[in-house]
Structure formats: C-alpha cells, structure tokens
Amino acid sequence: MAQTTRRCWLTFEEGRQNEPCLWRMTQEYPNVMFDIRQASVQKDIGIMAVLFTGEEQEIQAALDFLVSQEVKVDPVEGGSLVAG
C-alpha cells in the first residue's frame, strides 16, 4: 500500500505529558513513523505538532491508540477533529 502523511496536534493533559505515550504507540504500531515538528511542554499541559507517516489504516489505528491513552488528537490544517 502507498505511504501517506498526516499532521496532527497532540495535546497531553492531566499528567499525560509525563508519560511515554508516543513510545507506547511505536510498540503497538512499529510501521508508523513520527516526526515531532514543534512542541511545548509545561507543568500542566504538553502540545506537539507531529507528522505521522505510514499506511493510512495504520496511522488511523495509531491515532486511535493515542486517544485511548487520553491524548487529544486534532488535525494541523483546518477540518474536523481527527480522533478523540
């Protein structure tokens, strides 16, 4: 299948910014690559702009996994909510 990319904002709240959520995602979905493009982590919140690369179904499954870890996932460019 063809590789695609998706750019998303990830928001980590309520202590999630101190947990290895992206590492856990890579253990479940090793074929999804990610590139952190921008990040800001504070005491109460962490926000990252992340580029995901892989097969569309795998990327969506990885994003769904992040949502299950209570990470908020939104598209970088307009549109509706990606997941969560």
Jmol script that loads the backbone (N, CA, C; Angstrom):
load data "model"
ATOM      1  N   MET A   1       0.835  -1.196   0.000  1.00  0.00           N
ATOM      2  CA  MET A   1       0.000   0.000   0.000  1.00  0.00           C
ATOM      3  C   MET A   1       0.870   1.248   0.000  1.00  0.00           C
ATOM      4  N   ALA A   2       0.274   2.343  -0.411  1.00  0.00           N
ATOM      5  CA  ALA A   2       1.002   3.601  -0.513  1.00  0.00           C
ATOM      6  C   ALA A   2       1.180   4.261   0.848  1.00  0.00           C
ATOM      7  N   GLN A   3       2.320   4.904   0.988  1.00  0.00           N
ATOM      8  CA  GLN A   3       2.598   5.668   2.206  1.00  0.00           C
ATOM      9  C   GLN A   3       1.877   7.009   2.116  1.00  0.00           C
ATOM     10  N   THR A   4       1.422   7.493   3.241  1.00  0.00           N
ATOM     11  CA  THR A   4       0.777   8.788   3.313  1.00  0.00           C
ATOM     12  C   THR A   4       1.284   9.495   4.556  1.00  0.00           C
ATOM     13  N   THR A   5       0.963  10.765   4.680  1.00  0.00           N
ATOM     14  CA  THR A   5       1.339  11.517   5.877  1.00  0.00           C
ATOM     15  C   THR A   5       0.113  12.219   6.440  1.00  0.00           C
ATOM     16  N   ARG A   6       0.132  12.399   7.753  1.00  0.00           N
ATOM     17  CA  ARG A   6      -0.903  13.186   8.435  1.00  0.00           C
ATOM     18  C   ARG A   6      -0.229  14.035   9.490  1.00  0.00           C
ATOM     19  N   ARG A   7      -0.581  15.303   9.505  1.00  0.00           N
ATOM     20  CA  ARG A   7      -0.055  16.231  10.505  1.00  0.00           C
ATOM     21  C   ARG A   7      -1.121  16.476  11.557  1.00  0.00           C
ATOM     22  N   CYS A   8      -0.738  16.293  12.810  1.00  0.00           N
ATOM     23  CA  CYS A   8      -1.693  16.413  13.900  1.00  0.00           C
ATOM     24  C   CYS A   8      -1.105  17.194  15.068  1.00  0.00           C
ATOM     25  N   TRP A   9      -1.997  17.832  15.792  1.00  0.00           N
ATOM     26  CA  TRP A   9      -1.656  18.400  17.090  1.00  0.00           C
ATOM     27  C   TRP A   9      -1.996  17.346  18.130  1.00  0.00           C
ATOM     28  N   LEU A  10      -1.063  17.062  19.022  1.00  0.00           N
ATOM     29  CA  LEU A  10      -1.318  16.167  20.143  1.00  0.00           C
ATOM     30  C   LEU A  10      -1.299  17.013  21.411  1.00  0.00           C
ATOM     31  N   THR A  11      -2.331  16.863  22.223  1.00  0.00           N
ATOM     32  CA  THR A  11      -2.415  17.596  23.476  1.00  0.00           C
ATOM     33  C   THR A  11      -2.421  16.598  24.621  1.00  0.00           C
ATOM     34  N   PHE A  12      -1.476  16.767  25.520  1.00  0.00           N
ATOM     35  CA  PHE A  12      -1.304  15.896  26.679  1.00  0.00           C
ATOM     36  C   PHE A  12      -1.675  16.698  27.924  1.00  0.00           C
ATOM     37  N   GLU A  13      -2.704  16.266  28.644  1.00  0.00           N
ATOM     38  CA  GLU A  13      -3.137  16.953  29.855  1.00  0.00           C
ATOM     39  C   GLU A  13      -3.216  15.969  31.013  1.00  0.00           C
ATOM     40  N   GLU A  14      -3.438  16.504  32.184  1.00  0.00           N
ATOM     41  CA  GLU A  14      -3.657  15.693  33.386  1.00  0.00           C
ATOM     42  C   GLU A  14      -2.542  14.674  33.613  1.00  0.00           C
ATOM     43  N   GLY A  15      -1.308  15.103  33.473  1.00  0.00           N
ATOM     44  CA  GLY A  15      -0.170  14.230  33.731  1.00  0.00           C
ATOM     45  C   GLY A  15       0.277  13.395  32.555  1.00  0.00           C
ATOM     46  N   ARG A  16      -0.481  13.373  31.465  1.00  0.00           N
ATOM     47  CA  ARG A  16      -0.102  12.577  30.292  1.00  0.00           C
ATOM     48  C   ARG A  16       1.205  13.073  29.675  1.00  0.00           C
ATOM     49  N   GLN A  17       1.544  14.359  29.876  1.00  0.00           N
ATOM     50  CA  GLN A  17       2.788  14.897  29.313  1.00  0.00           C
ATOM     51  C   GLN A  17       4.011  14.274  29.966  1.00  0.00           C
ATOM     52  N   ASN A  18       3.822  13.573  31.073  1.00  0.00           N
ATOM     53  CA  ASN A  18       4.931  12.908  31.754  1.00  0.00           C
ATOM     54  C   ASN A  18       4.985  11.405  31.466  1.00  0.00           C
ATOM     55  N   GLU A  19       4.135  10.925  30.575  1.00  0.00           N
ATOM     56  CA  GLU A  19       4.080   9.502  30.246  1.00  0.00           C
ATOM     57  C   GLU A  19       4.592   9.262  28.824  1.00  0.00           C
ATOM     58  N   PRO A  20       5.154   8.094  28.542  1.00  0.00           N
ATOM     59  CA  PRO A  20       5.719   7.807  27.213  1.00  0.00           C
ATOM     60  C   PRO A  20       4.657   7.338  26.211  1.00  0.00           C
ATOM     61  N   CYS A  21       3.654   8.163  25.965  1.00  0.00           N
ATOM     62  CA  CYS A  21       2.545   7.771  25.085  1.00  0.00           C
ATOM     63  C   CYS A  21       3.004   7.474  23.661  1.00  0.00           C
ATOM     64  N   LEU A  22       3.877   8.309  23.107  1.00  0.00           N
ATOM     65  CA  LEU A  22       4.359   8.059  21.743  1.00  0.00           C
ATOM     66  C   LEU A  22       5.209   6.798  21.679  1.00  0.00           C
ATOM     67  N   TRP A  23       6.014   6.550  22.685  1.00  0.00           N
ATOM     68  CA  TRP A  23       6.803   5.319  22.711  1.00  0.00           C
ATOM     69  C   TRP A  23       5.879   4.105  22.732  1.00  0.00           C
ATOM     70  N   ARG A  24       4.834   4.151  23.560  1.00  0.00           N
ATOM     71  CA  ARG A  24       3.868   3.038  23.599  1.00  0.00           C
ATOM     72  C   ARG A  24       3.224   2.837  22.235  1.00  0.00           C
ATOM     73  N   MET A  25       2.906   3.956  21.561  1.00  0.00           N
ATOM     74  CA  MET A  25       2.315   3.863  20.225  1.00  0.00           C
ATOM     75  C   MET A  25       3.261   3.127  19.287  1.00  0.00           C
ATOM     76  N   THR A  26       4.565   3.430  19.361  1.00  0.00           N
ATOM     77  CA  THR A  26       5.517   2.781  18.457  1.00  0.00           C
ATOM     78  C   THR A  26       5.655   1.287  18.745  1.00  0.00           C
ATOM     79  N   GLN A  27       5.400   0.872  19.964  1.00  0.00           N
ATOM     80  CA  GLN A  27       5.459  -0.551  20.294  1.00  0.00           C
ATOM     81  C   GLN A  27       4.278  -1.298  19.684  1.00  0.00           C
ATOM     82  N   GLU A  28       3.129  -0.643  19.632  1.00  0.00           N
ATOM     83  CA  GLU A  28       1.927  -1.249  19.047  1.00  0.00           C
ATOM     84  C   GLU A  28       1.895  -1.111  17.520  1.00  0.00           C
ATOM     85  N   TYR A  29       2.437  -0.019  17.004  1.00  0.00           N
ATOM     86  CA  TYR A  29       2.372   0.287  15.571  1.00  0.00           C
ATOM     87  C   TYR A  29       3.768   0.662  15.058  1.00  0.00           C
ATOM     88  N   PRO A  30       4.665  -0.313  14.960  1.00  0.00           N
ATOM     89  CA  PRO A  30       6.055  -0.015  14.583  1.00  0.00           C
ATOM     90  C   PRO A  30       6.225   0.489  13.154  1.00  0.00           C
ATOM     91  N   ASN A  31       5.228   0.311  12.303  1.00  0.00           N
ATOM     92  CA  ASN A  31       5.327   0.774  10.920  1.00  0.00           C
ATOM     93  C   ASN A  31       4.880   2.208  10.736  1.00  0.00           C
ATOM     94  N   VAL A  32       4.431   2.846  11.811  1.00  0.00           N
ATOM     95  CA  VAL A  32       4.047   4.253  11.742  1.00  0.00           C
ATOM     96  C   VAL A  32       5.216   5.078  12.283  1.00  0.00           C
ATOM     97  N   MET A  33       5.766   5.910  11.419  1.00  0.00           N
ATOM     98  CA  MET A  33       6.870   6.789  11.823  1.00  0.00           C
ATOM     99  C   MET A  33       6.285   8.126  12.259  1.00  0.00           C
ATOM    100  N   PHE A  34       6.975   8.780  13.182  1.00  0.00           N
ATOM    101  CA  PHE A  34       6.524  10.109  13.569  1.00  0.00           C
ATOM    102  C   PHE A  34       7.717  11.052  13.653  1.00  0.00           C
ATOM    103  N   ASP A  35       7.437  12.317  13.378  1.00  0.00           N
ATOM    104  CA  ASP A  35       8.434  13.369  13.427  1.00  0.00           C
ATOM    105  C   ASP A  35       7.825  14.539  14.187  1.00  0.00           C
ATOM    106  N   ILE A  36       8.393  14.848  15.343  1.00  0.00           N
ATOM    107  CA  ILE A  36       7.889  15.966  16.135  1.00  0.00           C
ATOM    108  C   ILE A  36       8.382  17.251  15.491  1.00  0.00           C
ATOM    109  N   ARG A  37       7.455  18.080  15.018  1.00  0.00           N
ATOM    110  CA  ARG A  37       7.786  19.304  14.305  1.00  0.00           C
ATOM    111  C   ARG A  37       7.848  20.516  15.225  1.00  0.00           C
ATOM    112  N   GLN A  38       7.082  20.470  16.309  1.00  0.00           N
ATOM    113  CA  GLN A  38       7.034  21.580  17.252  1.00  0.00           C
ATOM    114  C   GLN A  38       6.496  21.027  18.553  1.00  0.00           C
ATOM    115  N   ALA A  39       6.990  21.535  19.678  1.00  0.00           N
ATOM    116  CA  ALA A  39       6.493  21.049  20.967  1.00  0.00           C
ATOM    117  C   ALA A  39       6.643  22.121  22.033  1.00  0.00           C
ATOM    118  N   SER A  40       5.698  22.094  22.946  1.00  0.00           N
ATOM    119  CA  SER A  40       5.747  22.952  24.119  1.00  0.00           C
ATOM    120  C   SER A  40       5.212  22.131  25.280  1.00  0.00           C
ATOM    121  N   VAL A  41       6.045  21.950  26.295  1.00  0.00           N
ATOM    122  CA  VAL A  41       5.632  21.153  27.443  1.00  0.00           C
ATOM    123  C   VAL A  41       5.748  22.023  28.691  1.00  0.00           C
ATOM    124  N   GLN A  42       4.641  22.132  29.382  1.00  0.00           N
ATOM    125  CA  GLN A  42       4.582  22.902  30.621  1.00  0.00           C
ATOM    126  C   GLN A  42       4.215  21.954  31.760  1.00  0.00           C
ATOM    127  N   LYS A  43       4.084  22.503  32.932  1.00  0.00           N
ATOM    128  CA  LYS A  43       3.754  21.689  34.106  1.00  0.00           C
ATOM    129  C   LYS A  43       2.417  20.961  33.945  1.00  0.00           C
ATOM    130  N   ASP A  44       1.408  21.654  33.396  1.00  0.00           N
ATOM    131  CA  ASP A  44       0.056  21.101  33.334  1.00  0.00           C
ATOM    132  C   ASP A  44      -0.381  20.613  31.963  1.00  0.00           C
ATOM    133  N   ILE A  45       0.413  20.907  30.921  1.00  0.00           N
ATOM    134  CA  ILE A  45      -0.021  20.551  29.568  1.00  0.00           C
ATOM    135  C   ILE A  45       1.186  20.405  28.645  1.00  0.00           C
ATOM    136  N   GLY A  46       1.053  19.535  27.670  1.00  0.00           N
ATOM    137  CA  GLY A  46       2.046  19.398  26.617  1.00  0.00           C
ATOM    138  C   GLY A  46       1.337  19.413  25.272  1.00  0.00           C
ATOM    139  N   ILE A  47       1.880  20.168  24.310  1.00  0.00           N
ATOM    140  CA  ILE A  47       1.284  20.256  22.979  1.00  0.00           C
ATOM    141  C   ILE A  47       2.386  19.990  21.966  1.00  0.00           C
ATOM    142  N   MET A  48       2.102  19.109  21.007  1.00  0.00           N
ATOM    143  CA  MET A  48       3.076  18.769  19.967  1.00  0.00           C
ATOM    144  C   MET A  48       2.421  18.818  18.598  1.00  0.00           C
ATOM    145  N   ALA A  49       3.155  19.331  17.624  1.00  0.00           N
ATOM    146  CA  ALA A  49       2.779  19.198  16.221  1.00  0.00           C
ATOM    147  C   ALA A  49       3.593  18.018  15.699  1.00  0.00           C
ATOM    148  N   VAL A  50       2.916  16.983  15.221  1.00  0.00           N
ATOM    149  CA  VAL A  50       3.589  15.744  14.833  1.00  0.00           C
ATOM    150  C   VAL A  50       3.177  15.344  13.414  1.00  0.00           C
ATOM    151  N   LEU A  51       4.164  14.951  12.620  1.00  0.00           N
ATOM    152  CA  LEU A  51       3.926  14.420  11.280  1.00  0.00           C
ATOM    153  C   LEU A  51       4.010  12.901  11.373  1.00  0.00           C
ATOM    154  N   PHE A  52       2.928  12.220  11.022  1.00  0.00           N
ATOM    155  CA  PHE A  52       2.886  10.753  11.016  1.00  0.00           C
ATOM    156  C   PHE A  52       3.000  10.269   9.576  1.00  0.00           C
ATOM    157  N   THR A  53       3.791   9.221   9.356  1.00  0.00           N
ATOM    158  CA  THR A  53       3.975   8.652   8.023  1.00  0.00           C
ATOM    159  C   THR A  53       3.768   7.141   8.097  1.00  0.00           C
ATOM    160  N   GLY A  54       3.025   6.626   7.126  1.00  0.00           N
ATOM    161  CA  GLY A  54       2.769   5.199   7.061  1.00  0.00           C
ATOM    162  C   GLY A  54       1.545   4.941   6.207  1.00  0.00           C
ATOM    163  N   GLU A  55       1.021   3.736   6.286  1.00  0.00           N
ATOM    164  CA  GLU A  55      -0.214   3.414   5.580  1.00  0.00           C
ATOM    165  C   GLU A  55      -1.374   4.055   6.334  1.00  0.00           C
ATOM    166  N   GLU A  56      -2.345   4.558   5.608  1.00  0.00           N
ATOM    167  CA  GLU A  56      -3.459   5.304   6.210  1.00  0.00           C
ATOM    168  C   GLU A  56      -4.137   4.529   7.341  1.00  0.00           C
ATOM    169  N   GLN A  57      -4.419   3.248   7.127  1.00  0.00           N
ATOM    170  CA  GLN A  57      -5.095   2.456   8.165  1.00  0.00           C
ATOM    171  C   GLN A  57      -4.242   2.328   9.415  1.00  0.00           C
ATOM    172  N   GLU A  58      -2.931   2.163   9.237  1.00  0.00           N
ATOM    173  CA  GLU A  58      -2.020   2.059  10.376  1.00  0.00           C
ATOM    174  C   GLU A  58      -1.946   3.384  11.131  1.00  0.00           C
ATOM    175  N   ILE A  59      -1.876   4.493  10.384  1.00  0.00           N
ATOM    176  CA  ILE A  59      -1.842   5.807  11.039  1.00  0.00           C
ATOM    177  C   ILE A  59      -3.111   6.016  11.855  1.00  0.00           C
ATOM    178  N   GLN A  60      -4.259   5.717  11.254  1.00  0.00           N
ATOM    179  CA  GLN A  60      -5.516   5.909  11.987  1.00  0.00           C
ATOM    180  C   GLN A  60      -5.555   5.036  13.237  1.00  0.00           C
ATOM    181  N   ALA A  61      -5.096   3.795  13.129  1.00  0.00           N
ATOM    182  CA  ALA A  61      -5.074   2.907  14.292  1.00  0.00           C
ATOM    183  C   ALA A  61      -4.141   3.462  15.367  1.00  0.00           C
ATOM    184  N   ALA A  62      -2.990   4.013  14.956  1.00  0.00           N
ATOM    185  CA  ALA A  62      -2.048   4.597  15.917  1.00  0.00           C
ATOM    186  C   ALA A  62      -2.663   5.817  16.601  1.00  0.00           C
ATOM    187  N   LEU A  63      -3.374   6.652  15.831  1.00  0.00           N
ATOM    188  CA  LEU A  63      -4.036   7.820  16.422  1.00  0.00           C
ATOM    189  C   LEU A  63      -5.146   7.385  17.370  1.00  0.00           C
ATOM    190  N   ASP A  64      -5.877   6.364  16.998  1.00  0.00           N
ATOM    191  CA  ASP A  64      -6.917   5.826  17.892  1.00  0.00           C
ATOM    192  C   ASP A  64      -6.285   5.307  19.182  1.00  0.00           C
ATOM    193  N   PHE A  65      -5.122   4.690  19.065  1.00  0.00           N
ATOM    194  CA  PHE A  65      -4.404   4.220  20.246  1.00  0.00           C
ATOM    195  C   PHE A  65      -4.056   5.397  21.159  1.00  0.00           C
ATOM    196  N   LEU A  66      -3.552   6.490  20.569  1.00  0.00           N
ATOM    197  CA  LEU A  66      -3.224   7.666  21.379  1.00  0.00           C
ATOM    198  C   LEU A  66      -4.453   8.208  22.083  1.00  0.00           C
ATOM    199  N   VAL A  67      -5.579   8.230  21.382  1.00  0.00           N
ATOM    200  CA  VAL A  67      -6.826   8.679  22.014  1.00  0.00           C
ATOM    201  C   VAL A  67      -7.184   7.767  23.182  1.00  0.00           C
ATOM    202  N   SER A  68      -6.953   6.462  23.031  1.00  0.00           N
ATOM    203  CA  SER A  68      -7.241   5.532  24.126  1.00  0.00           C
ATOM    204  C   SER A  68      -6.325   5.781  25.327  1.00  0.00           C
ATOM    205  N   GLN A  69      -5.181   6.447  25.086  1.00  0.00           N
ATOM    206  CA  GLN A  69      -4.255   6.818  26.151  1.00  0.00           C
ATOM    207  C   GLN A  69      -4.580   8.210  26.708  1.00  0.00           C
ATOM    208  N   GLU A  70      -5.755   8.735  26.311  1.00  0.00           N
ATOM    209  CA  GLU A  70      -6.260  10.044  26.746  1.00  0.00           C
ATOM    210  C   GLU A  70      -5.434  11.214  26.215  1.00  0.00           C
ATOM    211  N   VAL A  71      -4.894  11.048  25.006  1.00  0.00           N
ATOM    212  CA  VAL A  71      -4.220  12.124  24.293  1.00  0.00           C
ATOM    213  C   VAL A  71      -5.233  12.703  23.318  1.00  0.00           C
ATOM    214  N   LYS A  72      -5.367  14.030  23.289  1.00  0.00           N
ATOM    215  CA  LYS A  72      -6.275  14.670  22.341  1.00  0.00           C
ATOM    216  C   LYS A  72      -5.553  14.810  21.007  1.00  0.00           C
ATOM    217  N   VAL A  73      -6.202  14.415  19.914  1.00  0.00           N
ATOM    218  CA  VAL A  73      -5.607  14.419  18.576  1.00  0.00           C
ATOM    219  C   VAL A  73      -6.464  15.294  17.665  1.00  0.00           C
ATOM    220  N   ASP A  74      -5.844  16.336  17.072  1.00  0.00           N
ATOM    221  CA  ASP A  74      -6.534  17.249  16.160  1.00  0.00           C
ATOM    222  C   ASP A  74      -5.693  17.444  14.911  1.00  0.00           C
ATOM    223  N   PRO A  75      -6.335  17.714  13.756  1.00  0.00           N
ATOM    224  CA  PRO A  75      -5.570  17.975  12.540  1.00  0.00           C
ATOM    225  C   PRO A  75      -4.844  19.317  12.641  1.00  0.00           C
ATOM    226  N   VAL A  76      -3.692  19.431  11.981  1.00  0.00           N
ATOM    227  CA  VAL A  76      -2.961  20.707  11.962  1.00  0.00           C
ATOM    228  C   VAL A  76      -3.683  21.701  11.079  1.00  0.00           C
ATOM    229  N   GLU A  77      -4.101  21.285   9.899  1.00  0.00           N
ATOM    230  CA  GLU A  77      -4.797  22.196   8.987  1.00  0.00           C
ATOM    231  C   GLU A  77      -6.280  21.993   9.062  1.00  0.00           C
ATOM    232  N   GLY A  78      -7.000  23.015   9.462  1.00  0.00           N
ATOM    233  CA  GLY A  78      -8.451  23.041   9.412  1.00  0.00           C
ATOM    234  C   GLY A  78      -9.134  21.691   9.498  1.00  0.00           C
ATOM    235  N   GLY A  79     -10.331  21.625   9.030  1.00  0.00           N
ATOM    236  CA  GLY A  79     -11.070  20.368   9.018  1.00  0.00           C
ATOM    237  C   GLY A  79     -11.657  20.024  10.376  1.00  0.00           C
ATOM    238  N   SER A  80     -12.192  18.846  10.447  1.00  0.00           N
ATOM    239  CA  SER A  80     -12.834  18.418  11.678  1.00  0.00           C
ATOM    240  C   SER A  80     -11.857  17.654  12.544  1.00  0.00           C
ATOM    241  N   LEU A  81     -12.303  17.317  13.726  1.00  0.00           N
ATOM    242  CA  LEU A  81     -11.498  16.569  14.669  1.00  0.00           C
ATOM    243  C   LEU A  81     -11.049  15.251  14.060  1.00  0.00           C
ATOM    244  N   VAL A  82      -9.785  14.891  14.214  1.00  0.00           N
ATOM    245  CA  VAL A  82      -9.252  13.640  13.669  1.00  0.00           C
ATOM    246  C   VAL A  82      -9.742  12.472  14.491  1.00  0.00           C
ATOM    247  N   ALA A  83      -9.547  12.539  15.786  1.00  0.00           N
ATOM    248  CA  ALA A  83      -9.942  11.440  16.675  1.00  0.00           C
ATOM    249  C   ALA A  83     -10.033  11.971  18.091  1.00  0.00           C
ATOM    250  N   GLY A  84     -10.882  11.368  18.874  1.00  0.00           N
ATOM    251  CA  GLY A  84     -10.941  11.692  20.297  1.00  0.00           C
ATOM    252  C   GLY A  84     -11.744  12.895  20.653  1.00  0.00           C
TER     253      GLY A  84
END
end "model"
wireframe off; spacefill off
backbone 0.3
color backbone group
